[in-house]
Amino acid sequence: MKSAYDIILRPVLTEKTYDSIADKRYVFEVDVHAGKTEIKAAVEEIFGVKVASVNTLRQLGKIKRQGRFQGRTPEIKKAYVTLKKDSKGIEFFEGMAQ
């Protein structure tokens, strides 16, 4: 079984995600092969919060060309994690939600 730190790779920090922090909705880049239940368990283990729902999406890599050769950038998977109303927020993001 994978470690929780192998499932959650990094937070996604954009203007749109900053706006959703006030609603206790956080966005993470996760392992491409991770399921929603694994993501939920990993977030609860790492941050000590209660997760209400997890929504995921996969983005195919862009096609890039170098002369006559072409390939794709790596595929990524994002997880939109919504916390329960009675749960505390994630401390890492607390100073960012203004």
C-alpha positions, 0 to 999 in steps of 0.5 A, a space after each residue: 500500500 502506498 504512503 499518504 505522502 505518495 498519494 498527495 503530491 502537492 497543493 495547487 495554488 492559483 487565484 481560483 483555488 485561493 477563493 475556494 479556501 474560505 469554503 473549506 475546499 482545497 485542491 491537490 495534485 495527486 497520483 494518477 492511479 489514486 482513487 477517491 477513497 485513497 485520497 480521502 484517507 490520505 488527506 485525513 491522515 496528513 492534515 488531521 481533518 474530516 473530509 466531506 467529499 472528493 472530486 477528481 479530474 484527469 488532465 492529459 498532457 499537452 502535445 509538444 514538438 521539437 522539430 519533427 519529433 513530438 511527444 506529450 507532457 506528463 498527465 496529471 490528476 487533481 483532487 478537489 477536497 471539500 471538508 465537513 462544516 465542523 472540521 477545522 481548516 488546513 493550517 498550511 492554507 490558513 494565512 493564504 485565505 484573505 
